[in-house]
Amino acid sequence: MLRVTLASLRRNTARYVTTVLAIVLGVVFVSGTMVFSDTLEGAFETRVMGSAESLSAAVHSESDGERDYEPLNADILAEVRNLPEVAAADGMVSDLAPVLDADGRPAGFTPPAAVSVGDPGRFEAADGRLPESDDEVAISSNMVDSLGAEIGDDVMVLDVDSAKHEVTVVGTVDFGVEQPYAANGAVVYTEDAVRALTGIDGYHEIDVLAADGYTDAQVTDAVSDVAGGGTLVRTGDEFAEALAENAGGDVALLRIALMLFALVAMVVAGIVIYNTFAILIAQRQRDLALLRCMGARRGQVFRTVLAESTVVGLVASLLGAALGVGAGYLAVTVLAGLFAVATDDVALVVSPTALLVGLVLGTGVTVCSALFPAFRATRVPPLVALRGSATSMSLAERVGWKRLTVGAVLSAVCAGLVTFALAMPAGEVPLVMVVVAGIIAFGAVVVLGPMLVRWAVRAVAPLFRRIGIASELAADNVRRSPKRAATAMIALTVGATLITGYSVVSASLSETTQKQLEDNFPVDYGIAPQFIPGQEPEEEATVAPEVRSALEADDSVGTVFGQRSVTVVDGAMGMPISSYPGATVGSDITADPISGQVSDLAPGKVVLSEGYAEGLEAGDDYVLDTGEGEVTLEIAAVVGDMQNLWGAVVDTSDFEDIFPDVDGDSMLYVSAATDADRSDTRAAVYDAVADDPLLQVTSLAEAKTEFEDILSIALYTISGMLALAIVIALIGIANTLTLSVLERTRESALLRALGLGRRSLRRMLAVEAVVLAFTGSAIGVGLGVFFGWAASSALLSDLVFSLPYGQVAIFLLAGLVAGLLAAVIPARRAASTSITAALAAD
C-alpha cells in the first residue's frame, strides 16, 4: 500500500498543485504573522532594554505614576554618589511642559515630557547632539513631524506660569516605545532648564554605574540601603526586563489580531482542500475499488488516502513556513516606520514555535479536510464502483429533504439568536451572540449550498439560453454538479461575507457618529486648555472670560456657550456633574432621551445618563452626592450612555449654588453665524485665544474628517488582510474547474467533435467560473450586509444604518472578474487538448 500511495502521488502531482498553493498561502500567513510579531517584539525589547542594560542600577519612587507621586530628593543622589560601590550616578528630571506648534497652539492633547539626560544617562542623541545650555533642546523623533521642526530651528516652550521661552533644536532623541515618551513625545533640556520650566524638585530616576570590582547585584544592595523606604531599586537588567514587558503588550495584541486573520485564511484553505480531495477521490473510485477487489481492506484504503494528504500537507507546509519567514521579515521592514522602529535595528527572530505552528496547522488542516472524503471512499462497494461512473457515484447529486431540514433548522436557530441579541441592551454579549449566529449561518449555507446553486442557475438559465450555446452548456454543467459547485463557492462566500460585513459596520459607525455630532453637538469649534494628567480639579485651567467676551462680540460668531464640570469621586466611581452656561439644553446641546425630555431641565432638576440613573426614570427624585453634601433633585430626563450629556447635568443656577468656587469654563463651544463666512469665524476663534497659548482649538469638522480617515484606514487594512482568504478561495474555484476539465476530457472532446469551437469551449468554462464566483460573492455580500447590520445594532443602541452601495457593487464586480481570472488556465488547457487523443483515451 505504501508503493500504491507513492505511485498515486507521482501520477496525480499536477492535480495537487493548486491544493499545495492554498496550503502554502495559509501557512505563510500563520508563520509570517508569528515571525513578524516575534521580530517586532525583539526589536522593541532590544531598543528599550538597551537603554537600561547599560546601567548597573536604577532607582525610582514606588509611587511613580500615581497622583501622590513623590520625586527622589537630592539627598538620596548625594548618598548614592558617596558609596564606594558606585563609580558614577546622576539623576533624571521629568515632568510635563507645553510646547507650541507652528500655529502657536499647544502641541498634542497632553503636553510632552520635559526630560533631562544626566551622565550616566539612558538616552543618547540619534541626530545632532544633546543640549548643553538652557536655551537648547533635543526633541523626540516622534515629535519632528508634528512640530514641523528640524535641527537648527527655534521652537517656543512654556514654563509653569505660561511664560514663553524660545529655544533652539540641536538634536533628536529616539525614545523608542517607552511610555510616556512614545505616546506624547518628549523634549530634552538641561537639568536647570527642566526645573525652571516645571518648578519640580527632586528626580524622577537615578541612574548608577558600578565601580570596578563590584557586581550589579552588590551595587543594587548598597543603593537600596541608602535609598530607604518608598523607593524601588533594580539592577539594570531587571529594569530593562520591566520596560520590555510593558513594550511587548501592544505587540501581543497585534499578534492576536493577525492570528485571527490567519485563522480565517486557514479555514478557507481547509474548504478548498476538502473540495480538492473530494473530487480527486471521486475520480479515483475505480482505482480504489480495484484495490478492494484485489484484497485491500477498507482500513488500508482509508490510510492510503490519509497518507497522501499527510505528504501533500507536510510538503506544502514546509514550503509555506519557509516563505512565511521571508514574509514576516518583509512585513517588519516595510512597516517598521509605523511602529517607530528603525530598519537597521531589526534583527530577524525565527522561533521554532513559528515554524512548528505553521507545519502542524497546515498539515493538520490538510489531513482533517481529507478525512471525510477518505471515509466516503471506503463506503462504496467495489463491484458497484467498477460498474459505473465513479464521480457520479461518489458525488451523488440528489438534494433531499434531510439537507433541507437541517438547513432550515440552522437558519431558524440563527434568526432566533439574532432576534434575541437585538432585543438585549447594546453591548459585548449581544455582539458575541451575533457572531455565533453568523457562524451558524455559514453552516446553513454549507448545507443548503447545492440548493442555492441550483436556484441561482435556474434564475439565470433563460438569459444564458439567449446568449448562446456555450453559456447554456455552462449552466447545465453547474446544475449537474451542484454539490461540487457549492463546495467551491463556499470559500469565496466566507471572504465576501467578512469584507462586506466590516464595510457595513464601518459605514454605519461613521454615519452614527456623524449624526451624534451633528444632532447632539451642533457647534463648529471647541476651545479648552491643554489637558494635564493627574491635575486636581481645583488646579485645572479654565477658559478666560475675556475669550468668551471677544467671541460674543464678533459678528461672524453665532452661538457661544461653556461647560463647567466637577468630578465627584465616590469610591472607585467618579460622577461628572456639569452645567452649560449660555446654552439652551435640549437645543444647543442635547442627547437622545430614554425617559422624559432633555428640554425640561430647569432649576431643581437633573438630567442623568443611564449608567448613573440606577434604574430611576423621569419624575423620580435623585439624591446627588456633591462631595460637600447631598442635594435632592427631580429627574428631568434619563439619556443614553456615551453621549454629550454624560453623568449628571444640572441647571447653571444650581451648579453655581452647589459649587460656588467653580466659576470658569472648562470648555467653550462656538458655532458660526448663519450667514457668516467660515474663514471669518475661524479667524475670530484664533484671534480670541491668541493671548492664551495654553488653549487648544478643536475644529469639529476636522474631527469628523479624522474619524472618517481612521475608519477608512482600518477598513482598507482589514480588507487587505482578508484579501488573502479571497485569493485562496479563487484558487479553490480554479482548482475545481481544472479537476472538472480533467474529468470531462472526453466530454469536451466530443463537444469539439460536434462543432463547438475552442473559443466557445473557453467561453463555456469562463461562464461556469463566473457563475460560481458571482453566486458565492452574492451570497457573501447578502450575509455580510445582514450580519454587518446586526453586529452594528448589537454594538450601538442608536444605530444609523448605512449601506455602502459603491463598495458592495465593487465586491460583486470583483467576483465577476475573479471568476474570469480563475477560468483562464483551465479553459486554455481544455481548448488545447487533442480531440482524437481524448476520444481514444479509456
GIPEQUI-V868853 format. One line per field, one symbol per residue. ss: DSSP state (h for helix, s for strand, l for the rest). phi: phi as a letter, one per 30 degrees, with the letter a starting at -180 (. if undefined). burial: # if it has 24 or more other ideal C-beta (glycine too) atoms within 12 Angstrom, else .. A space follows every 10 residues. Layout:
ss = ???
phi = ???
burial = ???
This chain:
ss = lhhhhhhhhh hllhhhhhhh hhhhhhhhhh hhhhhhhhhh hhhhhhhhhh hhhlllssss slllllllll lslhhhhhhh hllllsssss sslsssllss lllllsllls llssssllll llllssssll lllllsssss hhhhhhhlll lllsssssll lllsssssss ssslllllll hhhhlssssl hhhhhhhhll llslssssss lllllhhhhh hhhhhhhlll ssssshhhhh hhhhhhhhhh hhhhhhhhhh hhhhhhhhhh hhhhhhhhhh hhhlhhhhhh hhhllllhhh hhhhhhhhhh hhhhhhhhhh hhhhhhhhhh hhhhhhhhhl llhhhlllll lhhhhhhhhh hhhhhhhhhh hhhhhhhlll lhhhhhhllh hhhhllllll hhhhhhhhhh hhhhhhhhhh hhhllllhhh hhhhhhhhhh hhhhhhhhhh hhhhhhhhhh hhhhhhhlhh hhhhhhhhhh lhhhhhhhhh hhhhhhhhhh hhhhhhhhhh hhhhhhhhhh slllsssssl slllllhhhl llslhhhhhh hhllllssss ssssssssss llsssssssl llllslllsl llsssslhhh llllsssssh hhhlllllll ssssslllls sssssssssl lllllllsss lhhhhhhhll llllslssss sslllllhhh hhhhhhhhll llllsssssh hhhhhhhhhh hhhhhhhhhh hhhhhhhhhh hhhhhhhhhh hhhlhhhhhh hhhllllhhh hhhhhhhhhh hhhhhhhhhh hhhhhhhhhh hhhhhlllll llllhhhhhh hhhhhhhhhh hhhhhhhhhh hhllhhhhhh ll
phi = .ddddddddd dceddcedde dddedddedd dddddedddd dddddddddd dcddddabcb ddcejcdcec dddddddddd dddddcdaaa cccbacbdbc dddicedidb dddcbcccbd bdbbddbibd dcbdcbbbcd edcddddicb djdcbcbccd ciddbcbcdc abbcdicddc dddciabcbd dddddddcid cibdaccbcd dejcdddddd dddddcdidi cbcbdedddd dddddddddd dddddddddd dddedddddd dddedddddd dddceddddd ddddjddedd dedddddddd dddddddddd dddddddddd ddddceddch cdedcdcdcc dedddddddd dddddddddd ddeddddddd eedddddcdd ddddcecdcc dddddddddd dddddddddd dddddelddd dddddddddd ddddddddee dddddddddc eedddddldd dddddddddd bddddddddd dddedddddd eddddddddd dddddddddc bdbcbbbadd dceiddedcd dbddeddddd dddcddccbb bcbcbbcccb idcbcdcbbb djccdjbdba addcbibddd eaeibbccde dcdhidbejd dbccdciclc bcbdddaccd dhbddciccc deddddddbd dcbcddabcb bddecddedd ddddddddcd dbdddccccd dddddddddd dddddddddd ddeddddddd dddddddddd dddceddddd ddddjddedd dddddddedd dddddddddd dddddddddd ddddcbdcdc dbcdeddddd dddddddddd ddcededddd dcdddddddd dd
burial = #..##..##. .#..##.### ########## ########## ########## ########## #..#...... ###..##.## #.#.##.### ########## #..#####.# ########.# ###.##.#.# #....##### ####.##.#. #...###### .#..#.#### ########## ########## #.######.# .######### .....#..## .###.##... ######.### .###.###.. #..##..##. ########## ########## #########. ##...#.... ########## ########## #####.###. ###.#...## #...###.## ...##.#### ########## ####.###.# .#..#...## #######.#. ..#...#..# #..#..##.. ##...#...# #.######## ########## ####.##..# ...#.....# ########## ########## ########## ########## ####.##..# ########## .#....#..# ####..##.# #..#.##### ########.. ....###### ###.##.### ####.###.# #...###### ###..#.#.. .#.###.... #.######## #.######## ##.##..##. .#.####### ##........ ##.###.##. .######### #......... #...#..##. ########## ########## #########. ##...#.#.# ########## ########## ########## ########## ####..##.. ##.###.### ###.###.## #.#.#..#.. ..
